[in-house]
Amino acid sequence: MMTLKNTKSQCNKVACNFGLARRSLIILVSIAVVIAVGVFGFLRPKTGGSNNSNPGTGLFTVERGDLTISVTESGDIKAVDSVDIKSKVEGRATIVNIVPEGTNITPEDVNDGKVLVELDSSKLTEQLSQREIELSTAEANFSDANESHLIQVKQNESDVTAAKLKVEFALMDFHKYLGADIAREVVDKMVSDPNINPDLTSLINDPNSLGGEASRRIDTLKDAILLARGSLEKASDVLTGTQKLYDANYASELDLKSAKLDVDRFTVQEKAALKNLELFRLYDFPKEARTFLSDYHEAKLDLERTEARARAQLAQARAKLTSAKATFEMQTKRLEKLHDQIKACIIKAPASGQVVYWSSTEQWVRYKIEQGAEIPEGYKIITIPDASKMKVEVKIHETWIDKIEPNQPAKISIAAFPNEVFTGKVLKKAPLADPDRWMNPDLKVYATDVSIDGTNDSIKTGMSGKVEILIDELDDVLYVPIQSVVTVDEKELCYVKAGGREEKREVETGLFNDDFVEIKSGLNEGEKVLLNPPRWTASETKKEETKEKKKEEEKS
């Protein structure tokens, strides 16, 4: 409501009776009232003359004074801060036990862990053994995969080390056969060009470049040739001496034959030694050199295969370990979650205050909070308001919401305490209109919170309160009841009673509240205006203007 100075007598007589007309445009009205108003407007008698309406009998004297601009709305009292207790059990849970609504929770109850709600946990408990078995199996698989991974790591190290030794030993054999220098030269050529096929036969043409086993074999074969030649020369000399002795009849024919056989034998030995050297140079050396080189090359390829196989086997072992670890962690979390779900079935007091069922604070709820009720996850069960800070939640019509700002002062009256007036201020207003006005979607209201100053233990959540928010204070202005101003063809009009007749007059209005409106021009102080002006329509206005125009034409 508004506060008007020096107008109490007139308001008490007439104006306050019409204040409800303005509020009827803001709040939802029942169908019966709408029908009643429609029938009344239809049956209201009409009078003849220019206005064609019943001017009524109520008058208001235009006065000048101070006008308080305020908006008044009713709402519900709630705590500014509260602790909401929700169901954290997945799916649906049945309330087995719950403390009575209105129970006072003391700090001692909070410290002692007083149970407020107990939800049915029987189905969850049945799953506990199965989850523990699944976790044990997952733990065993994880341990086995971990051990297999460690074994594979060690096995790979052994296989790669053996393959590297094989390469090293093959290179040593190659060096041993050809000599370190010439073998290194051949290996370097193969490294620079893997597609090269070195001509190892040409190495034998320069025996001085060779070393190692091949050089020793050549020396051995050459020594055999020298020995065979020396023995042949010696046998030849013996044969020559024996022939002379035989011719002189100093040696027998048997001695001569024996000397010839020695020459023939050492001749064969020389030929065989020469042939062995030739065969070694043409066949044995290239074969043995290429064999050692091939062994070295194959050892390198085997090392690459071993390393690739080790990487693949290690990747498989690691993948198995990762999968087993993930399964173990998943089963661990599932078991922990199950324990948390069972624990969530017992809801203890989180804060001190008075227990309020959620279904008692909201008009439209899907589930009523009571023992045996089945509620879904996340559904509020209990709210524990902080009684030290209370507020009133009201709905402000869209015509006023732009004038409402945080920290604006307000007066609060509570139905339970009719003789007391409380003070407060605007806490916040909703940025969007309330979407829940399904009965009248055209009515746009905005949720607004107004605090109640001080602490009063008698004020409870759910009580009804009326809030008057002070918007502005107008000093020394003209004002009339809001129902005295009508709008016709986008013009604001008042009907002034003067000299026994009614005069229609256009006015300029300013700020207004639920009962009075500021008049900036068009009226003078002391004039009397109709409290119930005629209900003109646009067609009737045009008719009257036409009649007045004809009268002026006739006069002229």
QUIBEL-V521446 format. One record per residue. N is the residue number from 1. RES is the residue in one small letter. SS is DSSP state (2 for helix, 1 for strand, 0 for the rest). PSI is psi as a letter, one per 40 degrees, with the letter a starting at -180 (999 if undefined). BURIAL is I if it has 24 or more other C-alpha atoms within 12 Angstrom, else O. Layout:
# QUIBEL-V521446
N/RES/SS/PSI/BURIAL, N/RES/SS/PSI/BURIAL
This chain:
# QUIBEL-V521446
1/m/0/i/I, 2/m/0/i/I, 3/t/0/h/I, 4/l/1/h/I, 5/k/0/i/O, 6/n/0/f/O, 7/t/0/e/I, 8/k/2/d/O, 9/s/2/d/O, 10/q/2/d/O, 11/c/2/d/I, 12/n/2/d/O, 13/k/2/d/O, 14/v/2/d/I, 15/a/2/d/I, 16/c/2/d/I, 17/n/2/d/O, 18/f/2/e/I, 19/g/2/d/I, 20/l/2/d/O, 21/a/2/d/O, 22/r/2/d/I, 23/r/2/d/I, 24/s/2/d/O, 25/l/0/e/O, 26/i/0/d/I, 27/i/0/i/I, 28/l/0/h/O, 29/v/0/i/O, 30/s/0/i/O, 31/i/2/d/O, 32/a/2/d/O, 33/v/2/d/O, 34/v/2/d/O, 35/i/2/d/O, 36/a/2/d/O, 37/v/2/d/O, 38/g/2/d/O, 39/v/2/d/O, 40/f/2/d/O, 41/g/2/d/O, 42/f/2/d/O, 43/l/2/e/O, 44/r/0/h/O, 45/p/0/i/O, 46/k/0/i/O, 47/t/0/i/O, 48/g/0/a/O, 49/g/0/a/O, 50/s/0/d/I, 51/n/0/d/I, 52/n/0/f/O, 53/s/0/i/O, 54/n/0/h/O, 55/p/0/e/I, 56/g/0/i/O, 57/t/0/e/O, 58/g/0/h/I, 59/l/1/i/I, 60/f/1/h/I, 61/t/1/h/I, 62/v/0/h/I, 63/e/1/i/I, 64/r/1/h/I, 65/g/1/a/I, 66/d/1/h/O, 67/l/1/h/I, 68/t/1/h/I, 69/i/1/h/I, 70/s/1/i/I, 71/v/1/h/I, 72/t/1/h/I, 73/e/1/i/I, 74/s/1/i/I, 75/g/1/a/I, 76/d/1/i/I, 77/i/1/h/I, 78/k/1/i/I, 79/a/1/i/I, 80/v/0/d/I, 81/d/0/h/O, 82/s/1/i/I, 83/v/1/h/I, 84/d/1/h/I, 85/i/1/h/I, 86/k/1/i/I, 87/s/0/h/I, 88/k/0/e/I, 89/v/0/h/I, 90/e/0/i/I, 91/g/0/b/O, 92/r/1/i/I, 93/a/1/i/I, 94/t/1/h/I, 95/i/1/h/I, 96/v/1/d/I, 97/n/1/i/I, 98/i/1/i/I, 99/v/0/i/I, 100/p/0/i/O, 101/e/0/h/I, 102/g/0/e/O, 103/t/0/h/O, 104/n/1/h/I, 105/i/1/h/I, 106/t/0/i/O, 107/p/2/d/O, 108/e/2/d/O, 109/d/2/d/O, 110/v/2/d/O, 111/n/2/d/O, 112/d/2/e/O, 113/g/0/f/O, 114/k/0/h/I, 115/v/1/h/I, 116/l/1/d/I, 117/v/1/h/I, 118/e/1/h/I, 119/l/1/i/I, 120/d/0/h/I, 121/s/0/e/I, 122/s/2/d/O, 123/k/2/d/O, 124/l/2/d/I, 125/t/2/d/O, 126/e/2/d/O, 127/q/2/e/O, 128/l/2/d/I, 129/s/2/d/O, 130/q/2/d/O, 131/r/2/d/I, 132/e/2/d/O, 133/i/2/d/O, 134/e/2/d/O, 135/l/2/d/I, 136/s/2/d/O, 137/t/2/d/O, 138/a/2/d/I, 139/e/2/d/I, 140/a/2/d/O, 141/n/2/d/I, 142/f/2/d/I, 143/s/2/d/O, 144/d/2/d/O, 145/a/2/d/I, 146/n/2/d/I, 147/e/2/d/O, 148/s/2/d/I, 149/h/2/d/I, 150/l/2/d/O, 151/i/2/d/O, 152/q/2/d/I, 153/v/2/d/I, 154/k/2/d/O, 155/q/2/d/O, 156/n/2/d/I, 157/e/2/d/O, 158/s/2/d/O, 159/d/2/d/I, 160/v/2/d/I, 161/t/2/d/O, 162/a/2/d/O, 163/a/2/d/I, 164/k/2/d/I, 165/l/2/d/O, 166/k/2/d/I, 167/v/2/d/I, 168/e/2/d/O, 169/f/2/d/O, 170/a/2/d/I, 171/l/2/d/I, 172/m/2/d/I, 173/d/2/d/I, 174/f/2/d/I, 175/h/2/d/I, 176/k/2/d/I, 177/y/2/d/I, 178/l/2/d/I, 179/g/0/i/I, 180/a/2/d/I, 181/d/2/d/O, 182/i/2/d/I, 183/a/2/d/I, 184/r/2/d/O, 185/e/2/d/O, 186/v/2/d/I, 187/v/2/d/I, 188/d/2/d/O, 189/k/2/d/O, 190/m/2/d/O, 191/v/2/d/O, 192/s/2/d/O, 193/d/0/g/O, 194/p/0/d/O, 195/n/0/e/O, 196/i/0/i/O, 197/n/0/g/O, 198/p/0/i/I, 199/d/0/g/O, 200/l/0/d/I, 201/t/2/d/I, 202/s/2/d/O, 203/l/2/d/I, 204/i/2/e/I, 205/n/2/d/O, 206/d/0/g/O, 207/p/2/d/I, 208/n/2/e/O, 209/s/2/e/O, 210/l/0/i/I, 211/g/0/a/I, 212/g/2/a/I, 213/e/2/d/I, 214/a/2/d/I, 215/s/2/d/I, 216/r/2/d/O, 217/r/2/d/I, 218/i/2/d/I, 219/d/2/d/O, 220/t/2/d/O, 221/l/2/d/I, 222/k/2/d/I, 223/d/2/d/O, 224/a/2/d/I, 225/i/2/d/I, 226/l/2/d/O, 227/l/2/d/O, 228/a/2/d/I, 229/r/2/d/I, 230/g/2/d/O, 231/s/2/d/I, 232/l/2/d/I, 233/e/2/d/O, 234/k/2/d/O, 235/a/2/d/I, 236/s/2/d/I, 237/d/2/d/O, 238/v/2/d/I, 239/l/2/d/I, 240/t/2/d/O, 241/g/2/d/O, 242/t/2/d/I, 243/q/2/d/I, 244/k/2/d/O, 245/l/2/d/O, 246/y/2/d/O, 247/d/2/d/O, 248/a/0/e/O, 249/n/0/f/O, 250/y/0/e/O, 251/a/0/i/O, 252/s/0/i/O, 253/e/2/d/O, 254/l/2/d/O, 255/d/2/d/O, 256/l/2/d/I, 257/k/2/d/O, 258/s/2/d/O, 259/a/2/d/I, 260/k/2/d/I, 261/l/2/d/O, 262/d/2/d/I, 263/v/2/d/I, 264/d/2/d/O, 265/r/2/d/O, 266/f/2/d/I, 267/t/2/d/I, 268/v/2/d/O, 269/q/2/d/I, 270/e/2/d/I, 271/k/2/d/O, 272/a/2/d/O, 273/a/2/d/I, 274/l/2/d/I, 275/k/2/d/O, 276/n/2/d/I, 277/l/2/d/I, 278/e/2/d/O, 279/l/2/d/O, 280/f/2/d/I, 281/r/2/d/I, 282/l/2/d/O, 283/y/2/d/O, 284/d/2/d/O, 285/f/2/d/I, 286/p/2/d/I, 287/k/2/d/O, 288/e/2/d/I, 289/a/2/d/I, 290/r/2/d/I, 291/t/2/d/O, 292/f/2/d/I, 293/l/2/d/I, 294/s/2/d/I, 295/d/2/d/O, 296/y/2/d/I, 297/h/2/d/I, 298/e/2/d/I, 299/a/2/d/I, 300/k/2/d/I, 301/l/2/d/O, 302/d/2/d/I, 303/l/2/d/I, 304/e/2/d/O, 305/r/2/d/O, 306/t/2/d/I, 307/e/2/d/I, 308/a/2/d/O, 309/r/2/d/O, 310/a/2/d/I, 311/r/2/d/O, 312/a/2/d/O, 313/q/2/d/I, 314/l/2/d/I, 315/a/2/d/O, 316/q/2/d/O, 317/a/2/d/I, 318/r/2/d/I, 319/a/2/d/O, 320/k/2/d/I, 321/l/2/d/I, 322/t/2/d/O, 323/s/2/d/O, 324/a/2/d/I, 325/k/2/d/I, 326/a/2/d/O, 327/t/2/d/I, 328/f/2/d/I, 329/e/2/d/I, 330/m/2/d/O, 331/q/2/d/I, 332/t/2/d/O, 333/k/2/d/O, 334/r/2/d/I, 335/l/2/d/I, 336/e/2/d/O, 337/k/2/d/O, 338/l/2/d/I, 339/h/2/d/I, 340/d/2/d/O, 341/q/2/d/I, 342/i/2/d/I, 343/k/2/d/O, 344/a/2/e/I, 345/c/0/e/I, 346/i/1/h/I, 347/i/1/h/I, 348/k/1/i/I, 349/a/0/h/I, 350/p/0/d/I, 351/a/0/i/I, 352/s/0/i/I, 353/g/1/a/I, 354/q/1/h/I, 355/v/1/h/I, 356/v/1/h/I, 357/y/1/i/I, 358/w/2/d/I, 359/s/2/e/I, 360/s/2/e/I, 361/t/2/e/I, 362/e/0/i/O, 363/q/0/d/O, 364/w/0/h/O, 365/v/0/i/O, 366/r/0/d/O, 367/y/0/h/I, 368/k/0/h/I, 369/i/0/h/I, 370/e/0/i/I, 371/q/0/h/I, 372/g/0/e/O, 373/a/0/i/I, 374/e/1/h/I, 375/i/1/i/I, 376/p/1/i/O, 377/e/0/h/O, 378/g/0/e/O, 379/y/0/h/I, 380/k/1/h/I, 381/i/1/d/I, 382/i/1/i/I, 383/t/1/h/I, 384/i/1/g/I, 385/p/1/i/I, 386/d/0/h/I, 387/a/0/e/I, 388/s/0/d/I, 389/k/0/h/I, 390/m/1/i/I, 391/k/1/i/I, 392/v/1/h/I, 393/e/1/h/I, 394/v/1/i/I, 395/k/1/h/I, 396/i/1/h/I, 397/h/1/i/I, 398/e/2/d/I, 399/t/2/e/O, 400/w/2/e/I, 401/i/2/d/I, 402/d/0/e/O, 403/k/0/e/O, 404/i/0/h/I, 405/e/0/i/I, 406/p/0/i/O, 407/n/0/e/O, 408/q/0/h/I, 409/p/1/i/I, 410/a/1/i/I, 411/k/1/h/I, 412/i/1/h/I, 413/s/1/h/I, 414/i/1/h/I, 415/a/0/d/O, 416/a/0/e/O, 417/f/1/g/O, 418/p/1/d/O, 419/n/1/e/O, 420/e/1/i/O, 421/v/1/h/O, 422/f/1/i/I, 423/t/1/i/I, 424/g/1/a/I, 425/k/1/i/I, 426/v/1/h/I, 427/l/1/d/I, 428/k/1/i/I, 429/k/1/i/I, 430/a/0/i/I, 431/p/0/d/O, 432/l/0/i/O, 433/a/0/i/O, 434/d/0/h/O, 435/p/0/e/O, 436/d/0/e/O, 437/r/0/g/O, 438/w/0/d/O, 439/m/0/d/O, 440/n/0/g/O, 441/p/0/e/O, 442/d/0/e/O, 443/l/0/h/I, 444/k/0/h/I, 445/v/1/i/I, 446/y/1/h/I, 447/a/1/h/I, 448/t/1/h/I, 449/d/1/h/I, 450/v/1/h/I, 451/s/1/i/I, 452/i/1/h/I, 453/d/0/i/I, 454/g/0/a/O, 455/t/0/h/O, 456/n/0/h/O, 457/d/0/e/O, 458/s/0/e/O, 459/i/0/h/I, 460/k/0/i/I, 461/t/0/h/I, 462/g/0/e/I, 463/m/0/i/I, 464/s/1/h/I, 465/g/1/i/I, 466/k/1/h/I, 467/v/1/h/I, 468/e/1/h/I, 469/i/1/h/I, 470/l/1/h/I, 471/i/1/d/I, 472/d/1/i/I, 473/e/1/h/O, 474/l/1/h/I, 475/d/1/h/O, 476/d/1/g/O, 477/v/1/i/I, 478/l/1/i/I, 479/y/1/i/I, 480/v/1/i/I, 481/p/1/i/I, 482/i/2/d/I, 483/q/2/e/I, 484/s/2/e/I, 485/v/0/h/I, 486/v/1/i/I, 487/t/1/h/I, 488/v/1/h/O, 489/d/0/f/O, 490/e/0/e/O, 491/k/1/i/O, 492/e/1/h/I, 493/l/1/i/I, 494/c/1/i/I, 495/y/1/h/I, 496/v/1/h/I, 497/k/1/h/I, 498/a/1/h/O, 499/g/0/f/O, 500/g/0/e/O, 501/r/1/i/O, 502/e/1/h/I, 503/e/1/h/I, 504/k/1/h/I, 505/r/1/h/I, 506/e/1/h/I, 507/v/0/i/I, 508/e/1/h/I, 509/t/1/i/I, 510/g/1/b/O, 511/l/1/i/I, 512/f/1/i/I, 513/n/0/a/I, 514/d/0/e/I, 515/d/0/d/I, 516/f/1/i/I, 517/v/1/i/I, 518/e/1/h/I, 519/i/1/h/I, 520/k/1/d/O, 521/s/1/i/O, 522/g/0/d/I, 523/l/0/i/I, 524/n/0/i/O, 525/e/0/h/O, 526/g/0/e/O, 527/e/0/i/I, 528/k/1/h/I, 529/v/1/i/I, 530/l/1/h/I, 531/l/0/d/I, 532/n/0/g/I, 533/p/0/i/I, 534/p/0/i/I, 535/r/0/g/I, 536/w/0/i/I, 537/t/0/i/O, 538/a/2/d/O, 539/s/2/d/O, 540/e/2/d/O, 541/t/2/d/I, 542/k/2/d/O, 543/k/2/d/O, 544/e/2/d/O, 545/e/2/d/O, 546/t/2/d/O, 547/k/2/d/O, 548/e/2/d/O, 549/k/2/d/O, 550/k/2/d/O, 551/k/2/d/O, 552/e/2/d/O, 553/e/2/d/O, 554/e/2/d/O, 555/k/2/d/O, 556/s/0/999/O
